[in-house]
Amino acid sequence: MKLRHLPLRLGAGAYILNSGLDKLGADEDTAKGLHGTAAGAYPFLADVDPKTFTKALAVTEVGLGTALLVPVFPRVAVATGFTAFSAALVGMYFRTPALHRGEGDPRPNPNGIGIAKDVVILGAAASYLIDTLTSSAKKAGVKAAKKAKGAVHR
């Protein structure tokens, strides 16, 4: 793990892990609310049982939060998962008009503030993914150049 990634991974990982742990014990009303919001944005979720959806969401958040906190998983996989999860949350925000100030106004109303912060999380996740991919590509290029240089000198 790169030192520059540590604050992002610790902060986001702890936040996402906590969110998932809270959802593991969600009651029926909470599950219906979470499911309703998600199904409104992503209609393919409408047929999923609210408790099942909430449990799956909780497990996903616990897994992603843990992956961000524990540096044993491949960085590219963690960064990709983090970005995809954040993008889905931002997609839900933009697809839920009840969270906006008015038609055509993407700014959050008081009900949307809690979800609108996911735009910042998506930016952080995308930055982490880009840094991870470019670092990996640079490392692979240096390794290939050394290998090629060694083959020329034989």
Z-matrix of the N, CA and C atoms (Angstrom, degrees):
N
C 1 1.445
C 2 1.524 1 108.40
N 3 1.308 2 115.81 1 136.65
C 4 1.457 3 121.02 2 177.68
C 5 1.525 4 109.27 3 -82.14
N 6 1.315 5 115.60 4 141.12
C 7 1.460 6 121.06 5 -178.94
C 8 1.525 7 111.25 6 -57.15
N 9 1.327 8 116.99 7 -37.13
C 10 1.470 9 120.15 8 -178.52
C 11 1.531 10 112.44 9 -66.32
N 12 1.321 11 117.62 10 -19.28
C 13 1.465 12 121.07 11 178.72
C 14 1.528 13 112.55 12 -87.77
N 15 1.301 14 116.82 13 -16.33
C 16 1.463 15 121.46 14 -173.34
C 17 1.530 16 113.53 15 -57.58
N 18 1.332 17 120.55 16 -50.72
C 19 1.471 18 118.86 17 -179.34
C 20 1.530 19 112.76 18 -59.78
N 21 1.318 20 115.94 19 -42.65
C 22 1.470 21 120.10 20 179.12
C 23 1.516 22 110.93 21 -62.84
N 24 1.324 23 116.79 22 -48.30
C 25 1.465 24 120.11 23 -177.27
C 26 1.521 25 111.89 24 -65.43
N 27 1.328 26 117.12 25 -41.27
C 28 1.464 27 119.78 26 179.72
C 29 1.524 28 111.34 27 -67.01
N 30 1.316 29 116.67 28 -47.85
C 31 1.463 30 120.29 29 -178.65
C 32 1.515 31 112.67 30 -63.97
N 33 1.324 32 116.42 31 -52.96
C 34 1.468 33 120.40 32 -178.89
C 35 1.522 34 110.82 33 -67.20
N 36 1.320 35 116.81 34 -41.02
C 37 1.461 36 120.07 35 -179.29
C 38 1.521 37 112.22 36 -61.54
N 39 1.323 38 116.54 37 -45.69
C 40 1.469 39 120.26 38 179.59
C 41 1.525 40 110.76 39 -64.25
N 42 1.324 41 116.91 40 -41.78
C 43 1.461 42 121.34 41 -179.66
C 44 1.532 43 111.06 42 -63.64
N 45 1.318 44 116.40 43 -48.30
C 46 1.468 45 120.97 44 -177.14
C 47 1.528 46 110.36 45 -69.06
N 48 1.329 47 117.79 46 -41.82
C 49 1.468 48 121.12 47 177.51
C 50 1.524 49 110.37 48 -59.47
N 51 1.321 50 117.26 49 -46.82
C 52 1.465 51 120.87 50 179.37
C 53 1.526 52 111.50 51 -60.68
N 54 1.320 53 116.33 52 -41.89
C 55 1.461 54 120.89 53 178.88
C 56 1.532 55 110.54 54 -60.97
N 57 1.317 56 116.35 55 -43.36
C 58 1.460 57 120.49 56 178.58
C 59 1.511 58 112.42 57 -65.79
N 60 1.321 59 116.92 58 -42.99
C 61 1.468 60 120.16 59 178.91
C 62 1.525 61 111.00 60 -62.30
N 63 1.325 62 117.27 61 -38.92
C 64 1.465 63 120.61 62 176.90
C 65 1.529 64 111.48 63 -62.40
N 66 1.317 65 116.95 64 -37.86
C 67 1.465 66 120.60 65 -177.81
C 68 1.528 67 112.71 66 -74.85
N 69 1.317 68 118.16 67 -22.21
C 70 1.472 69 120.17 68 -179.88
C 71 1.520 70 111.61 69 -58.82
N 72 1.314 71 116.61 70 -32.69
C 73 1.458 72 120.35 71 -179.74
C 74 1.517 73 113.54 72 -102.86
N 75 1.330 74 117.50 73 22.35
C 76 1.464 75 121.07 74 -176.10
C 77 1.529 76 111.40 75 -62.75
N 78 1.327 77 115.80 76 137.83
C 79 1.465 78 120.52 77 176.25
C 80 1.537 79 109.59 78 -80.95
N 81 1.302 80 116.15 79 176.79
C 82 1.464 81 122.20 80 -175.62
C 83 1.537 82 111.82 81 -60.19
N 84 1.321 83 117.66 82 -43.45
C 85 1.466 84 120.75 83 -179.09
C 86 1.527 85 111.58 84 -65.31
N 87 1.329 86 116.44 85 -42.20
C 88 1.463 87 120.08 86 178.03
C 89 1.524 88 110.01 87 -63.06
N 90 1.331 89 116.27 88 -44.09
C 91 1.469 90 120.66 89 179.39
C 92 1.523 91 110.74 90 -60.93
N 93 1.325 92 117.11 91 -42.66
C 94 1.470 93 120.42 92 178.88
C 95 1.524 94 111.11 93 -64.04
N 96 1.323 95 117.05 94 -39.66
C 97 1.461 96 120.37 95 178.91
C 98 1.521 97 112.58 96 -65.62
N 99 1.337 98 116.21 97 -46.99
C 100 1.468 99 120.27 98 178.41
C 101 1.519 100 110.89 99 -61.91
N 102 1.325 101 115.38 100 -45.21
C 103 1.461 102 120.31 101 -179.21
C 104 1.520 103 110.98 102 -64.34
N 105 1.325 104 116.80 103 -43.15
C 106 1.461 105 120.60 104 -179.17
C 107 1.519 106 112.26 105 -60.28
N 108 1.317 107 116.66 106 -43.34
C 109 1.458 108 120.85 107 178.85
C 110 1.528 109 110.49 108 -64.83
N 111 1.329 110 116.21 109 -46.02
C 112 1.466 111 120.27 110 -179.34
C 113 1.525 112 111.43 111 -65.62
N 114 1.343 113 117.27 112 -43.25
C 115 1.465 114 120.77 113 -178.92
C 116 1.529 115 111.45 114 -68.01
N 117 1.334 116 117.01 115 -30.65
C 118 1.456 117 120.19 116 176.56
C 119 1.523 118 111.33 117 -64.76
N 120 1.321 119 116.23 118 -35.57
C 121 1.464 120 121.19 119 179.82
C 122 1.523 121 111.86 120 -85.52
N 123 1.310 122 115.95 121 -36.07
C 124 1.467 123 122.45 122 -177.45
C 125 1.532 124 108.46 123 -125.70
N 126 1.340 125 117.11 124 87.00
C 127 1.466 126 121.50 125 -173.51
C 128 1.530 127 115.86 126 -54.72
N 129 1.325 128 118.74 127 -25.32
C 130 1.466 129 119.79 128 179.72
C 131 1.533 130 111.54 129 -63.75
N 132 1.319 131 117.48 130 -15.08
C 133 1.471 132 121.14 131 178.66
C 134 1.537 133 112.91 132 -85.18
N 135 1.328 134 117.16 133 -8.19
C 136 1.467 135 121.12 134 -174.74
C 137 1.525 136 112.88 135 -57.36
N 138 1.308 137 118.17 136 -34.37
C 139 1.464 138 121.35 137 -176.52
C 140 1.533 139 113.49 138 -84.86
N 141 1.309 140 117.60 139 -3.98
C 142 1.463 141 121.57 140 -179.98
C 143 1.529 142 108.50 141 -82.75
N 144 1.311 143 116.56 142 135.47
C 145 1.456 144 121.64 143 176.81
C 146 1.535 145 109.68 144 -59.87
N 147 1.349 146 119.01 145 133.44
C 148 1.469 147 121.16 146 -178.11
C 149 1.529 148 114.34 147 -55.14
N 150 1.322 149 118.08 148 -41.44
C 151 1.474 150 120.13 149 179.30
C 152 1.530 151 110.50 150 -66.56
N 153 1.329 152 116.49 151 -41.43
C 154 1.465 153 121.05 152 178.52
C 155 1.522 154 110.18 153 -63.74
N 156 1.334 155 116.57 154 -44.23
C 157 1.459 156 120.77 155 178.29
C 158 1.531 157 110.54 156 -59.62
N 159 1.321 158 115.93 157 -47.32
C 160 1.464 159 120.21 158 -177.20
C 161 1.520 160 111.15 159 -64.81
N 162 1.320 161 116.85 160 -39.49
C 163 1.471 162 120.10 161 177.49
C 164 1.530 163 110.15 162 -64.28
N 165 1.332 164 117.65 163 -42.83
C 166 1.466 165 121.33 164 178.87
C 167 1.528 166 110.58 165 -64.28
N 168 1.321 167 116.94 166 -41.42
C 169 1.457 168 120.80 167 177.50
C 170 1.526 169 110.53 168 -63.22
N 171 1.317 170 116.16 169 -43.51
C 172 1.470 171 120.83 170 179.36
C 173 1.527 172 111.03 171 -61.25
N 174 1.316 173 116.69 172 -46.43
C 175 1.465 174 121.00 173 -179.68
C 176 1.531 175 110.18 174 -63.67
N 177 1.321 176 117.17 175 -39.86
C 178 1.465 177 121.27 176 177.40
C 179 1.526 178 110.58 177 -61.41
N 180 1.337 179 116.18 178 -45.93
C 181 1.462 180 119.87 179 179.93
C 182 1.524 181 111.71 180 -66.03
N 183 1.315 182 117.85 181 -41.00
C 184 1.466 183 120.50 182 177.65
C 185 1.525 184 109.84 183 -62.44
N 186 1.320 185 116.67 184 -43.85
C 187 1.468 186 120.66 185 179.05
C 188 1.519 187 112.60 186 -63.77
N 189 1.323 188 116.99 187 -46.24
C 190 1.461 189 120.56 188 -179.52
C 191 1.525 190 110.84 189 -66.98
N 192 1.322 191 116.98 190 -43.95
C 193 1.463 192 120.26 191 178.14
C 194 1.516 193 111.88 192 -59.59
N 195 1.332 194 115.72 193 -43.19
C 196 1.467 195 120.66 194 178.59
C 197 1.521 196 110.65 195 -64.89
N 198 1.326 197 116.80 196 -42.70
C 199 1.470 198 120.49 197 179.89
C 200 1.530 199 111.18 198 -62.08
N 201 1.316 200 117.02 199 -35.70
C 202 1.463 201 119.76 200 177.71
C 203 1.524 202 111.26 201 -71.23
N 204 1.321 203 117.13 202 -35.03
C 205 1.468 204 120.94 203 -176.56
C 206 1.524 205 113.64 204 -80.76
N 207 1.329 206 117.15 205 -32.32
C 208 1.464 207 121.16 206 -174.85
C 209 1.528 208 108.50 207 -105.78
N 210 1.326 209 117.65 208 113.26
C 211 1.469 210 120.57 209 -172.07
C 212 1.528 211 114.84 210 -81.19
N 213 1.327 212 117.89 211 46.56
C 214 1.458 213 119.97 212 178.95
C 215 1.524 214 112.46 213 -109.33
N 216 1.314 215 116.60 214 -11.45
C 217 1.453 216 120.31 215 -178.75
C 218 1.524 217 109.17 216 -91.52
N 219 1.334 218 118.17 217 151.24
C 220 1.467 219 120.70 218 179.94
C 221 1.534 220 111.41 219 -57.24
N 222 1.330 221 115.81 220 130.60
C 223 1.466 222 120.73 221 -176.77
C 224 1.519 223 112.42 222 -57.71
N 225 1.320 224 117.04 223 -41.22
C 226 1.465 225 119.39 224 -178.17
C 227 1.526 226 110.08 225 -62.63
N 228 1.320 227 117.25 226 -42.20
C 229 1.467 228 120.47 227 179.44
C 230 1.525 229 111.03 228 -64.92
N 231 1.325 230 116.86 229 -43.56
C 232 1.467 231 121.00 230 -179.80
C 233 1.525 232 109.99 231 -65.07
N 234 1.315 233 116.99 232 -46.76
C 235 1.467 234 121.16 233 -179.32
C 236 1.524 235 111.41 234 -63.36
N 237 1.329 236 117.16 235 -38.93
C 238 1.463 237 121.31 236 178.48
C 239 1.527 238 110.60 237 -66.62
N 240 1.320 239 116.96 238 -45.76
C 241 1.465 240 120.48 239 178.18
C 242 1.518 241 112.20 240 -61.94
N 243 1.317 242 116.19 241 -42.69
C 244 1.454 243 122.37 242 179.13
C 245 1.529 244 110.33 243 -61.62
N 246 1.318 245 116.71 244 -43.82
C 247 1.464 246 120.98 245 -179.57
C 248 1.526 247 111.10 246 -68.28
N 249 1.320 248 117.36 247 -43.96
C 250 1.468 249 120.50 248 179.97
C 251 1.531 250 111.07 249 -63.48
N 252 1.312 251 117.17 250 -44.13
C 253 1.460 252 121.21 251 179.27
C 254 1.534 253 110.41 252 -62.06
N 255 1.323 254 116.29 253 -45.26
C 256 1.467 255 120.50 254 179.74
C 257 1.526 256 111.00 255 -64.81
N 258 1.319 257 117.36 256 -39.27
C 259 1.459 258 121.07 257 178.62
C 260 1.527 259 110.96 258 -63.73
N 261 1.323 260 117.25 259 -38.23
C 262 1.469 261 120.47 260 177.45
C 263 1.530 262 110.65 261 -64.14
N 264 1.321 263 117.36 262 -38.67
C 265 1.466 264 120.49 263 178.29
C 266 1.529 265 111.09 264 -67.04
N 267 1.319 266 116.78 265 -41.80
C 268 1.461 267 120.20 266 178.27
C 269 1.531 268 109.66 267 -66.46
N 270 1.328 269 116.66 268 -38.96
C 271 1.466 270 120.49 269 175.98
C 272 1.518 271 111.40 270 -59.75
N 273 1.331 272 115.61 271 -41.22
C 274 1.466 273 119.80 272 178.02
C 275 1.531 274 109.94 273 -62.74
N 276 1.314 275 116.72 274 -43.13
C 277 1.463 276 120.42 275 178.54
C 278 1.530 277 110.65 276 -58.33
N 279 1.332 278 117.15 277 -50.57
C 280 1.457 279 120.13 278 -176.45
C 281 1.527 280 112.65 279 -68.45
N 282 1.319 281 118.21 280 -24.29
C 283 1.464 282 122.00 281 -179.43
C 284 1.525 283 113.12 282 -91.40
N 285 1.316 284 116.85 283 4.21
C 286 1.466 285 120.67 284 -178.47
C 287 1.523 286 109.23 285 -116.80
N 288 1.340 287 117.42 286 92.24
C 289 1.464 288 121.29 287 -176.76
C 290 1.536 289 113.84 288 -57.62
N 291 1.309 290 118.03 289 -29.21
C 292 1.464 291 121.03 290 -179.09
C 293 1.527 292 112.66 291 -64.67
N 294 1.326 293 117.50 292 -10.55
C 295 1.462 294 121.06 293 179.62
C 296 1.533 295 112.65 294 -96.15
N 297 1.355 296 116.95 295 -3.57
C 298 1.462 297 121.40 296 -175.67
C 299 1.527 298 110.92 297 -105.54
N 300 1.307 299 115.88 298 163.99
C 301 1.472 300 121.73 299 -178.95
C 302 1.518 301 112.37 300 -70.87
N 303 1.294 302 116.68 301 -27.36
C 304 1.462 303 119.96 302 -179.26
C 305 1.514 304 109.74 303 178.42
N 306 1.327 305 115.27 304 173.33
C 307 1.456 306 119.61 305 -178.73
C 308 1.525 307 110.58 306 -62.02
N 309 1.311 308 116.16 307 129.46
C 310 1.453 309 121.89 308 -179.97
C 311 1.520 310 114.38 309 80.13
N 312 1.318 311 117.45 310 -1.25
C 313 1.467 312 121.78 311 179.55
C 314 1.529 313 108.31 312 -108.13
N 315 1.335 314 117.84 313 108.03
C 316 1.463 315 119.47 314 -176.09
C 317 1.533 316 114.18 315 -76.54
N 318 1.332 317 116.85 316 -7.50
C 319 1.462 318 119.06 317 -178.62
C 320 1.522 319 110.49 318 -67.84
N 321 1.319 320 117.00 319 145.11
C 322 1.467 321 119.90 320 -177.00
C 323 1.524 322 113.06 321 -74.62
N 324 1.323 323 114.45 322 145.53
C 325 1.459 324 120.11 323 167.81
C 326 1.532 325 106.28 324 -89.40
N 327 1.321 326 119.57 325 -179.54
C 328 1.471 327 119.46 326 -179.95
C 329 1.538 328 114.12 327 -54.50
N 330 1.335 329 117.78 328 -33.72
C 331 1.461 330 120.61 329 178.27
C 332 1.527 331 112.63 330 -71.80
N 333 1.316 332 117.37 331 -22.43
C 334 1.459 333 120.99 332 -176.38
C 335 1.514 334 115.44 333 -96.23
N 336 1.316 335 117.50 334 -7.80
C 337 1.466 336 120.35 335 -177.00
C 338 1.531 337 111.86 336 -56.83
N 339 1.321 338 117.01 337 -45.27
C 340 1.463 339 120.67 338 -177.12
C 341 1.515 340 113.32 339 -63.26
N 342 1.301 341 117.17 340 -30.13
C 343 1.461 342 120.81 341 -179.40
C 344 1.531 343 110.85 342 -92.14
N 345 1.331 344 117.30 343 -30.32
C 346 1.464 345 120.68 344 -179.15
C 347 1.527 346 111.68 345 -61.57
N 348 1.324 347 118.46 346 -25.39
C 349 1.470 348 121.12 347 178.41
C 350 1.512 349 110.86 348 -62.70
N 351 1.307 350 117.18 349 -17.25
C 352 1.461 351 119.83 350 179.13
C 353 1.523 352 112.01 351 -66.47
N 354 1.329 353 117.43 352 -18.59
C 355 1.464 354 120.53 353 174.35
C 356 1.531 355 109.10 354 -63.26
N 357 1.326 356 116.36 355 -40.96
C 358 1.466 357 120.89 356 178.32
C 359 1.530 358 109.58 357 -66.83
N 360 1.322 359 116.78 358 -41.93
C 361 1.461 360 120.76 359 179.31
C 362 1.530 361 109.94 360 -63.47
N 363 1.336 362 117.73 361 -40.13
C 364 1.465 363 120.43 362 177.06
C 365 1.530 364 110.56 363 -62.84
N 366 1.313 365 117.49 364 -41.41
C 367 1.464 366 120.29 365 177.40
C 368 1.522 367 111.73 366 -60.63
N 369 1.326 368 115.90 367 -43.05
C 370 1.464 369 120.23 368 178.46
C 371 1.527 370 110.76 369 -65.30
N 372 1.330 371 115.85 370 -43.19
C 373 1.469 372 120.14 371 -179.56
C 374 1.527 373 110.86 372 -64.28
N 375 1.320 374 116.90 373 -44.03
C 376 1.469 375 120.40 374 179.76
C 377 1.530 376 110.58 375 -64.49
N 378 1.320 377 117.16 376 -39.03
C 379 1.466 378 120.50 377 177.03
C 380 1.526 379 110.70 378 -62.42
N 381 1.325 380 115.67 379 -42.57
C 382 1.463 381 121.08 380 178.31
C 383 1.530 382 110.02 381 -62.87
N 384 1.318 383 117.15 382 -43.94
C 385 1.461 384 120.99 383 179.67
C 386 1.527 385 110.96 384 -64.05
N 387 1.317 386 117.12 385 -46.25
C 388 1.468 387 120.29 386 179.96
C 389 1.525 388 110.66 387 -61.65
N 390 1.330 389 116.55 388 -44.56
C 391 1.465 390 119.81 389 179.25
C 392 1.526 391 110.81 390 -62.97
N 393 1.320 392 116.42 391 -41.34
C 394 1.463 393 120.74 392 179.62
C 395 1.526 394 110.86 393 -64.80
N 396 1.326 395 116.93 394 -45.43
C 397 1.464 396 119.98 395 -179.14
C 398 1.525 397 111.66 396 -66.66
N 399 1.325 398 117.59 397 -42.61
C 400 1.470 399 118.84 398 -179.23
C 401 1.520 400 111.26 399 -71.04
N 402 1.328 401 117.81 400 -34.75
C 403 1.470 402 120.36 401 176.30
C 404 1.522 403 110.45 402 -65.57
N 405 1.336 404 116.63 403 -42.32
C 406 1.460 405 120.95 404 179.71
C 407 1.526 406 110.96 405 -65.62
N 408 1.334 407 116.06 406 -40.65
C 409 1.464 408 119.89 407 179.84
C 410 1.529 409 110.54 408 -66.53
N 411 1.323 410 116.52 409 -41.38
C 412 1.468 411 120.39 410 179.37
C 413 1.523 412 109.84 411 -64.01
N 414 1.317 413 116.36 412 -43.87
C 415 1.468 414 121.14 413 -179.89
C 416 1.535 415 110.12 414 -62.07
N 417 1.335 416 116.35 415 -42.78
C 418 1.465 417 120.01 416 179.10
C 419 1.526 418 110.96 417 -65.07
N 420 1.330 419 116.89 418 -37.73
C 421 1.459 420 120.66 419 178.77
C 422 1.523 421 112.25 420 -65.95
N 423 1.315 422 116.74 421 -42.01
C 424 1.470 423 121.10 422 177.81
C 425 1.529 424 109.96 423 -63.25
N 426 1.323 425 116.63 424 -42.78
C 427 1.462 426 121.59 425 -179.71
C 428 1.537 427 110.14 426 -63.47
N 429 1.336 428 116.43 427 -43.57
C 430 1.463 429 120.34 428 179.70
C 431 1.529 430 111.06 429 -65.22
N 432 1.333 431 116.20 430 -39.05
C 433 1.465 432 119.92 431 179.14
C 434 1.521 433 111.10 432 -64.39
N 435 1.321 434 117.43 433 -41.48
C 436 1.472 435 121.08 434 178.09
C 437 1.524 436 110.52 435 -64.27
N 438 1.331 437 115.63 436 -40.71
C 439 1.464 438 120.17 437 -179.91
C 440 1.531 439 110.12 438 -64.99
N 441 1.325 440 115.48 439 -43.77
C 442 1.463 441 119.69 440 179.34
C 443 1.516 442 111.48 441 -65.57
N 444 1.305 443 117.22 442 -40.16
C 445 1.458 444 121.72 443 178.82
C 446 1.545 445 110.36 444 -63.55
N 447 1.330 446 115.94 445 -39.67
C 448 1.470 447 120.62 446 177.63
C 449 1.507 448 111.72 447 -65.71
N 450 1.323 449 118.05 448 -35.26
C 451 1.462 450 121.58 449 179.68
C 452 1.520 451 111.25 450 -70.73
N 453 1.323 452 116.90 451 -33.44
C 454 1.469 453 121.61 452 179.86
C 455 1.520 454 110.18 453 -69.17
N 456 1.333 455 117.97 454 -36.73
C 457 1.463 456 122.32 455 -176.34
C 458 1.533 457 113.38 456 -82.27
N 459 1.291 458 119.61 457 -1.43
C 460 1.470 459 120.99 458 -179.79
C 461 1.476 460 112.46 459 -81.93
